[in-house]
Every structure is written in C-alpha cells, then in structure tokens.
Amino acid sequence: MDRLVEQACELIAIPSTADRPDQLARALDYVLKQVRGDFAVRRFESNGKPSALLHPPGADEFRVILNAHLDVVPGAPEQFVPRVEGDRLYGRGAHDMKVAALVMADVFAELAPHTGTIALQLVTDEEVGGEDGTAHQLAQGVRGGFVVIGEQSGLRIVTESRGLAHVRITARGRAAHAAYPWLGENALLTVTEAVGRLLHRYPIPDSEVWRTTVNVARFDTSNRAVNQVPDEASAWLDIRFPAEDTDFAGRTKEQVAAHLQHITGIQDVTVEALGHPHHADPESLEVGVLRAAARDEGYTGDLLAKHGAADGRHYTAVGVDAVIFGPGGNGQHAADEYADLTTLTPYRNALSSFLQALTTAESPTPD
C-alpha cells in the first residue's frame, strides 16, 4: 500500500490534461515504467494523444482487456499537489482514475504471464471523448472477449451507461445600434429561445432520473459591443440519453441534428460528438464471476447504471461487452476529489480473483 500511494502521488502530480500533450505522454510513460515484466508494448498515437497496449509476447487475442485512462480534467495548480488525510488520497485524478490505473497495472504485471491472455490498455483522451485512444485502438483491430474499465464504482459493476451528444446550435440575425433594436434581429435572443424550447421538451430534473437530459454549457456571440444588437450567437449543449430514447440512440449525427432542428426551430445544428449508450449483458459469465469476486471481499457486487459516459461505449459499438469496475472515493472533477484508500486492497484482490477464476470457469453451452 505504501508503494502504491507513493506511485499515485507521483502520477497525480503530472498535470495530464488534454491541452498538455507533453504531460499526457509523461503520464503514459510513468505507468509503463511501473509494469515490471517481459511484455510486448504496442504504442499508438492519434491527433497528438498517445496510448498503449501491453500484453504477453506473441498474444493477439485477449480474454480480458483492462482499460485505464491517464488524462484528467483541468484543475487549479494546488489540485496537482496530492495529499493524504487519514484514509483519503486527495488530488486531481485520484478518483478518476489514476489510482485505479496503477492497481490495474500491478495486477496485470502479476497475472498476465500466468493467466490466459490479458492485455492492459492505457489511454490519454477519455475525458475528451476517447476517439483517439480506445476508439483509435479498436479501429486498428484491437479486440478482447471482455473489458474491465477501472473507472470509479465502489466495487460495484456498471453494465449500462447513457449515451452523449455534444451539440452546437447557431443563429444569425441582423446587427443594429442598441438604441434602435427594432432595426436589428438579435441572434442571441433567438438562440436562448431555442434552448428554452429544448429544455421544455427535456426539462432539468429535480432528482436522479434515467431519461434524456440537456445541460446548457455555454452561450457564445461574436458581438463585443454593449451598444450593438448581436447578429450571431451559438449555444453549446451536452445531451445524455438512455438506450430507450430512440430519437438519439442508434441514430447518426445527421439524424440527431434533424431531430434538434425540429424541436428548436434552428437550422444550423452541428453534432460535434455522438457516443451511443454502453451496455453489457448482466447475465454473462464474466459479470457473474466479477460480482462473486466483489462479494468475496465483503462488497455487494451490485449492478449499476451510470449517467456519465466512459470508453465502454466504444466497445459496445463493436459488439464487445465492457463493464466499469473500480475502487471507491468521491468528488471526481471537483476540487475535493479523493480516492478511498481502504478500498484499494479489496479492489486489487477482487480484480485478481476475477481474472484467475476466468481461467477455470466454463462458458455456458448455448441453447
């Protein structure tokens, strides 16, 4: 535990945010150096985002892939100065998910030479969509029979996550002097009214719900003069949707844009990113073995549906089951983010037991 905490502090101190490619590479190299053993290391890069796949030499088919991301969201400088208080390790990325990445790397190094074909997938772009990490590796032909993503879950198993759409809607009007607004057409008002129509269709919930939600992230306008009617404006939206909402799930970017055009009345709709919902079979052999391993460590092994998206959706898109299974903590993306150190040993034990059990478990015979 002392060695793990020391490694975690060194990794948290690396400000591996999307806008610092040198630090993304530094974080990746740091974890690679912690993996002791004779392993093949395949390196990838896409749009400046490095990633790697580690596996036993000669293996090209993997029973299980352990997936971890090493990038973090931006934070204040002090958040990259880790500190331990009691059973908590505070710092940017402690919970999401640098500590779990190190546990996965340790388990991989110990078991991969002896337990079937296991791969360790390290990526550096999950926080900005995963297109240049996990999705890029999949496009290069990487596949596994089952994937465990070490995102935070408190040793519960996430088999379902909502999909996401990042959308920009833009309106154009007519500029005029602010003293004569009737001579202009205010594009900013047009956009805000359109957003209002969208929120009427998908209202902000008062509590947790499993349905489509819309977050208005930003309003922009090129206008910089207070005495001018804006002739251009846009809104940036983050839309999360379950598999049951067929207006989004299973649709192309063009179809989602057309749906939003109909609701908002705005024709200039750009779907910047579209990630479909993640789903893994809760009755599968692998999920059952993983739940049993968590229970053996004193945890419930409950199944969860998660509102946030993760790289599991990229595996769902190619027909591979992936689950989220990680240690405990709280405050991801917040100033008080921390990893719960008391969960790390049970997490490591459960992950090890799961991988070892799969070597002896037999898949059920199909009907």
Secondary structure, 3 states (H helix, E strand, C coil): CHHHHHHHHHHHCCCCCCCCHHHHHHHHHHHHHHCCCCCEEEEEEECCEEEEEEECCCCCCECEEEEEECCCCCCCHHHHCCEEECCEEECCCHHHHHHHHHHHHHHHHHHCCCCCCEEEEEECCHHHCCCCCHHHHHHCCCCECCEEECCCCCCCEEEEECEEEEEEEEEECECEECCCHHHCECHHHHHHHHHHHHHHHCCCCCCCCCCCEEEEEEEEECCCCCCEECCEEEEEEEEEECCCCCCCCCCCHHHHHHHHHHHHCCCEEEEEEEECCEECCCCCHHHHHHHHHHHHCCCCCCEEEECCCCCHHHHHCCCCCEEECCCCEECCCCCCCEEEHHHHHHHHHHHHHHHHHHCCCCCCCCC
